[in-house]
Amino acid sequence: MADLEHAASLLRIAYKDFNALLGMQGNALFADEIFGFHVQQAVEKVLKAWLCSYGSGIYPLTHELARLFSLLENQGAEVEVFWPLVQYTLFAVQARYEEGVADLDEPINRAGEIRNVSALLTYVEKLIALKSLG
């Protein structure tokens, strides 16, 4: 049960990043790099929560979303619909410290990415709730 409790805790932390996204949605004061960072952070925490739900309680200390998605696939998780979020790995560290690294061809579709992160959060939240029941 401790692994599911840890997973639920990670989801609560992920929601803090998600709420930051909601606050940035229509606010041009926040650069896309800052928005992208919070997308990456929310996704990373949700994926680690999902990994915890498999009972090992162990996940790598990494910001590489592709690695986390791959570990989930190795567990048999259905992750393909969420794979496009892997592009936000760039915002984890590198884009925060190197100007121009995250120069985008076009602005991030904030409403669309909020929907994508919300879908991931909801999906994993339901999985964890089901595992908690039995």
C-alpha positions in Angstrom: 0.0 0.0 0.0 2.9 2.3 0.6 3.7 2.4 -3.1 0.1 3.5 -3.9 0.3 6.2 -1.2 3.5 7.5 -2.7 1.9 7.4 -6.1 -1.0 9.5 -4.8 1.4 11.9 -3.2 3.3 12.4 -6.5 -0.1 13.1 -8.2 -0.9 15.8 -5.7 2.5 17.4 -6.4 1.9 17.1 -10.2 -1.4 18.9 -9.7 0.5 21.9 -8.4 2.4 22.1 -11.7 -0.8 21.6 -13.5 -2.5 24.4 -11.6 0.5 26.7 -12.6 -0.3 25.8 -16.2 -3.9 26.8 -15.7 -2.7 30.2 -14.3 -0.4 30.7 -17.3 -2.9 29.7 -20.0 -4.0 33.2 -21.1 -1.2 35.1 -19.5 1.5 36.4 -21.9 3.6 37.5 -18.9 4.9 33.8 -18.7 7.3 32.8 -21.5 6.7 29.5 -23.3 9.9 28.2 -21.7 8.3 28.6 -18.3 5.0 27.1 -19.4 6.9 24.2 -21.0 8.9 23.6 -17.8 5.7 23.1 -15.9 4.3 20.8 -18.5 7.5 18.7 -18.2 7.4 18.8 -14.4 3.7 17.7 -14.3 4.3 14.9 -16.8 7.4 13.7 -15.1 5.7 13.4 -11.7 2.6 11.7 -13.2 4.8 9.1 -15.0 6.7 8.4 -11.7 3.4 8.0 -9.9 2.3 5.6 -12.6 5.5 3.6 -12.2 5.0 3.5 -8.4 1.5 2.1 -8.9 3.2 -1.1 -10.2 4.4 -1.8 -6.7 8.1 -1.4 -6.8 8.1 2.2 -5.5 11.3 2.7 -7.5 11.7 5.1 -10.4 14.9 6.7 -11.8 15.9 10.2 -10.8 15.6 11.5 -14.3 13.9 14.3 -16.2 14.0 12.2 -19.4 10.3 11.6 -20.2 11.2 9.0 -23.0 13.0 6.9 -20.4 10.0 7.0 -18.0 7.6 6.2 -20.9 9.8 3.3 -21.9 9.9 1.9 -18.3 6.1 2.0 -18.3 5.9 0.2 -21.7 8.2 -2.5 -20.2 5.5 -2.9 -17.5 2.9 -3.4 -20.2 1.3 0.1 -19.7 -0.6 1.6 -22.6 1.3 4.9 -23.1 1.3 5.5 -26.8 -1.4 8.2 -26.7 0.7 10.2 -24.3 4.1 9.9 -26.1 3.8 13.3 -27.8 4.5 14.8 -24.3 8.0 13.5 -24.6 8.9 16.7 -26.5 8.8 18.6 -23.2 11.9 16.9 -21.9 13.8 19.8 -23.5 12.2 22.2 -21.0 13.3 20.2 -17.9 16.8 21.6 -17.5 18.5 22.7 -20.7 16.0 25.3 -21.8 16.0 26.8 -18.3 19.7 27.6 -18.4 20.5 28.2 -22.1 19.0 31.1 -23.9 17.6 30.2 -27.4 17.6 26.4 -26.8 13.8 26.3 -26.8 13.3 28.7 -29.6 10.0 27.5 -31.0 8.8 27.7 -34.6 5.4 28.7 -33.2 4.1 29.4 -29.7 3.0 26.5 -27.5 -0.7 25.7 -27.9 -1.3 26.2 -24.1 -4.9 25.1 -24.1 -4.1 22.0 -26.1 -1.2 21.0 -23.8 -3.3 21.7 -20.7 -5.9 19.2 -22.2 -3.1 16.7 -22.8 -1.6 16.9 -19.3 -5.1 16.8 -17.9 -5.9 13.6 -19.8 -2.7 12.0 -18.5 -3.4 13.1 -14.9 -7.0 11.8 -15.1 -5.9 8.5 -16.6 -3.2 7.8 -14.0 -5.4 9.0 -11.2 -8.1 6.5 -12.2 -5.6 3.7 -12.4 -4.2 4.4 -9.0 -7.8 4.6 -7.5 -8.6 1.2 -9.1 -5.5 -0.4 -7.7 -6.2 1.1 -4.2 -9.6 -0.6 -4.2 -8.3 -4.0 -4.7 
